[in-house]
């Protein structure tokens, strides 16, 4: 294996550039060699910032670049399947952001293509690389809190969805765009798959979507029973405005643990009008900055050590299937049973 892995970023948006900057300066044995974005100005600007000459508006041209050993796919979800299949066919290793794809069938084809072409496929569930989440997993595995009874995972984002996200058929909704991480957290800490679930949702903040996209929801609650009997609860919301809120509560038979919080620092201000104020976390980019770095390092290590990535295509596929079932429950009002 080459000592340095050449990388191409496919999708130079906000999330894509987090990976691009990491690989350009903070990941050992990695080198950014190309960038692709359908918007020419974005591709040029990303290449300039990352200090590389090769930029493309068609990712297929980037795949033909022999300096590219691996790609980071950070495009809208509906494009993931085709890009990953072509990247695998070109024998490029793949880090694909979540959600993995639009449905289970697409995910399986992506997994099969990676296996057939002997390339790594890692899915972007970066919370598994966060120091606090990893410490919590160690505590759970040590049985310090006994056997896990329930996992409650919450993600509420401050920003209003882009219009394409209003169409559930194109985005799979907030369960996919926001709560994929919570779904993976539930699977990771219970060590089990979902057996059944029930979800309710509503649109409380996005008035402009109500007429054209009546199925869109910006707030969702989902209860899940796992195959091993453990319980899960997922709480998601978009456009909350007050900050970026990501928390997990795990209840065991003999204890509990808590991950995360809204406070951005330990500094509190007390004023003469009897008020207390403090800073809150504004963005997922701030909260999980180091987790993204560790995730990217893990991808390169999996390639160089020729081992399975920590987050596999299977993990991405199972999350997508739970999203599908959750949306079905929202639409039908029924408990959905998963195989």
C-alpha distance (Angstrom), angle and dihedral (degrees) to the residues before:
residue distance angle dihedral
X1 . . .
X2 3.79 . .
X3 3.79 115.8 .
X4 3.82 91.0 -131.5
X5 3.81 123.5 42.1
X6 3.82 115.8 -144.2
X7 3.80 112.7 -140.5
X8 3.78 136.2 -161.4
X9 3.79 121.3 -161.0
X10 3.81 112.6 -143.5
X11 3.79 106.5 -163.2
X12 3.80 117.0 27.8
X13 3.78 99.4 -157.2
X14 3.78 128.5 120.9
X15 3.81 96.7 -69.0
X16 3.80 93.4 38.0
X17 3.78 92.8 55.9
X18 3.81 91.0 53.7
X19 3.79 87.3 63.5
X20 3.79 92.5 39.5
X21 3.80 93.5 54.9
X22 3.80 91.6 45.2
X23 3.79 94.1 52.2
X24 3.80 91.3 43.8
X25 3.80 95.6 55.4
X26 3.81 117.0 -0.1
X27 3.80 108.4 42.9
X28 3.82 118.6 82.2
X29 3.81 117.2 -131.0
X30 3.81 91.9 15.5
X31 3.80 130.0 114.4
X32 3.79 128.0 -177.1
X33 3.80 105.8 -134.8
X34 3.82 104.0 161.7
X35 3.79 145.2 11.8
X36 3.79 131.7 -159.1
X37 3.78 130.2 -165.3
X38 3.79 130.4 156.6
X39 3.81 89.1 -130.2
X40 3.79 106.8 74.3
X41 3.80 94.7 -152.7
X42 3.80 90.8 53.4
X43 3.81 92.5 48.8
X44 3.80 92.0 49.6
X45 3.79 93.9 46.0
X46 3.81 92.4 48.3
X47 3.80 92.4 49.0
X48 3.80 90.7 49.7
X49 3.81 93.1 49.5
X50 3.80 93.0 46.2
X51 3.80 92.5 46.5
X52 3.79 97.5 -120.5
X53 3.80 132.2 129.6
X54 3.80 102.3 -150.5
X55 3.79 116.0 84.3
X56 3.78 130.0 156.6
X57 3.79 140.6 -175.0
X58 3.81 90.6 -155.4
X59 3.80 114.9 57.6
X60 3.81 90.6 -154.9
X61 3.79 88.9 69.4
X62 3.80 89.0 52.0
X63 3.80 90.6 52.4
X64 3.80 88.8 56.9
X65 3.81 90.4 57.8
X66 3.82 105.9 105.7
X67 3.81 91.2 -152.7
X68 3.81 89.4 66.2
X69 3.82 112.7 92.0
X70 3.81 97.7 163.5
X71 3.80 140.9 14.0
X72 3.79 135.2 -144.5
X73 3.81 109.7 -146.3
X74 3.81 111.7 -153.5
X75 3.81 104.5 155.8
X76 3.82 131.4 118.7
X77 3.80 108.7 -61.8
X78 3.81 96.2 -109.9
X79 3.83 90.1 66.9
X80 3.83 97.3 49.1
X81 3.80 96.8 87.2
X82 3.80 97.9 55.3
X83 3.81 94.8 41.1
X84 3.80 93.3 49.3
X85 3.80 92.8 47.7
X86 3.81 91.7 51.5
X87 3.81 92.7 43.8
X88 3.78 90.8 51.3
X89 3.80 89.9 47.8
X90 3.79 88.3 54.0
X91 3.82 88.3 51.4
X92 3.80 94.9 -114.9
X93 3.80 120.5 146.5
X94 3.80 112.8 -120.0
X95 3.79 137.4 -140.1
X96 3.80 104.4 -175.4
X97 3.78 121.0 -170.4
X98 3.77 120.8 -130.1
X99 2.98 137.0 -64.9
X100 3.80 87.0 56.9
X101 3.81 96.4 -151.4
X102 3.80 143.8 -38.2
X103 3.81 98.8 -84.9
X104 3.79 144.5 2.1
X105 3.81 93.2 -96.8
X106 3.80 92.5 57.5
X107 3.81 90.4 47.6
X108 3.79 92.3 52.0
X109 3.81 91.5 50.6
X110 3.81 89.5 51.5
X111 3.80 91.6 50.5
X112 3.80 91.5 47.5
X113 3.81 92.4 49.0
X114 3.81 92.3 51.6
X115 3.78 92.0 48.5
X116 3.82 93.7 46.1
X117 3.80 91.7 51.8
X118 3.83 94.5 40.4
X119 3.81 95.1 -122.6
X120 3.80 129.9 136.4
X121 3.80 119.2 -105.5
X122 3.80 115.8 -165.3
X123 3.81 124.0 177.6
X124 3.81 120.4 -142.2
X125 3.80 103.0 -114.0
X126 3.79 92.6 138.4
X127 3.81 95.1 173.1
X128 3.79 87.5 79.5
X129 3.82 86.1 65.4
X130 3.82 95.8 48.2
X131 3.82 112.9 111.9
X132 3.81 93.6 -131.9
X133 3.79 93.9 48.8
X134 3.80 91.9 46.9
X135 3.81 91.3 50.2
X136 3.81 89.9 49.9
X137 3.81 90.2 51.0
X138 3.82 89.6 52.4
X139 3.81 90.0 52.3
X140 3.81 92.2 48.3
X141 3.82 92.1 47.7
X142 3.82 91.0 48.8
X143 3.85 89.0 56.8
X144 3.80 89.5 -128.5
X145 3.82 88.3 144.5
X146 3.81 93.3 36.6
X147 3.78 120.8 -120.6
X148 3.79 117.0 -13.8
X149 3.79 112.9 -104.2
X150 3.80 101.9 173.1
X151 3.80 142.3 -1.3
X152 3.79 120.2 -154.9
X153 3.81 114.6 -170.0
X154 3.78 123.8 -176.8
X155 3.81 131.9 -171.6
X156 3.80 122.4 173.2
X157 3.79 119.5 171.6
X158 3.80 127.5 -158.0
X159 3.81 99.8 -142.3
X160 3.80 128.0 89.0
X161 3.82 112.9 -119.0
X162 3.79 120.5 -102.5
X163 3.80 112.8 -109.1
X164 3.80 95.3 -105.6
X165 3.80 87.9 61.0
X166 3.82 90.7 61.2
X167 3.80 90.0 72.3
X168 3.80 104.0 79.5
X169 3.81 89.9 -162.7
X170 3.81 89.8 61.9
X171 3.80 101.4 35.8
X172 3.84 105.7 23.3
X173 3.80 84.8 -130.6
X174 3.80 132.8 -104.0
X175 3.80 92.0 -42.1
X176 3.81 85.4 69.3
X177 3.79 103.1 30.7
X178 3.82 97.6 40.7
X179 3.79 109.3 14.9
X180 3.81 102.6 42.9
X181 3.80 86.9 97.5
X182 3.81 91.4 52.3
X183 3.80 91.1 49.5
X184 3.80 90.9 51.5
X185 3.82 89.8 46.4
X186 3.80 89.6 54.5
X187 3.82 92.8 50.5
X188 3.82 92.2 44.3
X189 3.81 97.7 51.2
X190 3.81 96.5 40.4
X191 3.81 94.6 42.2
X192 3.78 87.9 -142.2
X193 3.80 144.1 96.5
X194 3.79 127.0 -112.2
X195 3.80 116.5 -91.3
X196 3.80 99.0 -179.1
X197 3.78 139.7 -10.9
X198 3.79 143.8 -174.6
X199 3.81 124.4 -157.9
X200 3.79 136.8 -175.5
X201 3.80 126.4 -171.4
X202 3.79 145.0 167.9
X203 3.79 144.7 -177.2
X204 3.80 108.3 -113.2
X205 3.83 104.0 152.5
X206 3.80 110.2 26.9
X207 3.79 103.0 76.3
X208 3.81 94.5 164.4
X209 3.82 90.2 62.2
X210 3.79 98.5 53.0
X211 3.80 100.2 85.0
X212 3.81 100.8 38.3
X213 3.82 96.9 32.9
X214 3.82 107.3 32.3
X215 3.83 92.5 165.1
X216 3.80 94.0 57.4
X217 3.79 117.5 112.0
X218 3.81 129.1 -172.3
X219 3.81 96.3 -172.2
X220 3.80 128.1 48.0
X221 3.80 140.1 173.8
X222 3.79 120.9 -167.5
X223 3.80 130.8 -177.9
X224 3.79 117.6 -159.2
X225 3.80 133.4 -170.1
X226 3.79 112.6 -155.7
X227 3.79 124.8 -143.0
X228 3.82 90.8 -110.5
X229 3.82 91.3 54.5
X230 3.81 97.2 -102.9
X231 3.80 117.3 133.3
X232 3.80 131.9 -131.0
X233 3.77 137.5 -167.0
X234 3.79 125.2 -167.3
X235 3.80 123.3 -165.4
X236 3.80 118.8 -172.1
X237 3.78 137.2 171.2
X238 3.80 140.9 164.8
X239 3.79 129.2 -152.8
X240 3.80 95.6 23.1
X241 3.85 90.1 144.2
X242 3.82 96.0 -161.3
X243 3.82 94.5 92.1
X244 3.79 143.9 -73.2
X245 3.78 107.6 -54.5
X246 3.82 120.4 -169.0
X247 3.80 121.1 160.2
X248 3.79 139.9 153.1
X249 3.82 129.3 -160.6
X250 3.80 118.9 -168.0
X251 3.79 119.2 -169.2
X252 3.78 119.3 -160.9
X253 3.78 133.0 -176.1
X254 3.81 91.9 -101.2
X255 3.81 104.9 20.7
X256 3.79 147.0 -7.1
X257 3.77 140.1 -128.7
X258 3.77 135.9 -155.4
X259 3.83 129.9 -150.2
X260 3.77 125.9 -164.6
X261 3.77 137.1 -5.0
X262 3.77 142.7 -157.1
X263 3.79 97.7 -109.1
X264 3.78 112.9 104.1
X265 3.81 94.4 -159.0
X266 3.79 141.9 -2.4
X267 3.83 92.0 -106.2
X268 3.81 114.7 114.1
X269 3.81 127.6 179.7
X270 3.82 122.9 -148.0
X271 3.82 116.7 -164.9
X272 3.79 136.4 -167.2
X273 3.79 92.0 -105.6
X274 3.82 87.5 67.3
X275 3.80 95.4 -105.4
X276 3.76 130.1 136.4
X277 3.81 120.3 -154.6
X278 3.77 136.8 178.5
X279 3.78 140.9 166.6
X280 3.79 121.7 -90.7
X281 3.79 130.2 -153.6
X282 3.78 107.0 -90.6
X283 3.80 102.6 -168.8
X284 3.80 144.8 13.6
X285 3.81 85.6 -122.0
X286 3.81 89.4 66.7
X287 3.79 97.6 41.3
X288 3.81 97.5 47.8
X289 3.81 100.5 31.1
X290 3.80 95.0 122.4
X291 3.79 92.7 39.0
X292 3.81 89.6 62.4
X293 3.81 90.2 51.4
X294 3.81 91.5 50.3
X295 3.79 91.1 46.3
X296 3.80 91.3 53.5
X297 3.80 91.7 46.6
X298 3.80 88.9 51.2
X299 3.81 91.1 53.2
X300 3.81 92.8 54.1
X301 3.81 91.7 45.0
X302 3.81 91.3 52.3
X303 3.81 89.7 53.6
X304 3.80 95.9 45.5
X305 3.82 94.2 43.4
X306 3.82 92.5 42.3
X307 3.78 93.6 -129.4
X308 3.77 137.1 131.4
X309 3.84 113.7 -82.1
X310 3.80 115.9 -110.8
X311 3.81 90.0 -117.4
X312 3.79 109.9 45.1
X313 3.76 135.5 -165.4
X314 3.81 87.4 -103.5
X315 3.81 89.7 61.7
X316 3.79 90.2 52.5
X317 3.81 92.7 47.3
X318 3.81 95.1 50.1
X319 3.81 90.8 50.8
X320 3.82 90.5 50.8
X321 3.80 90.3 50.9
X322 3.81 91.8 52.1
X323 3.82 89.3 50.0
X324 3.82 88.9 52.9
X325 3.79 91.7 50.4
X326 3.80 91.8 45.8
X327 3.79 92.5 53.0
X328 3.80 89.6 47.6
X329 3.80 90.1 52.8
X330 3.81 91.4 49.4
X331 3.81 91.4 50.9
X332 3.81 97.5 43.5
X333 3.79 102.1 31.4
X334 3.80 88.7 -131.8
X335 3.79 136.5 123.7
X336 3.81 107.3 -105.2
X337 3.79 120.6 -144.7
X338 3.79 118.0 -151.9
X339 3.78 126.0 -152.7
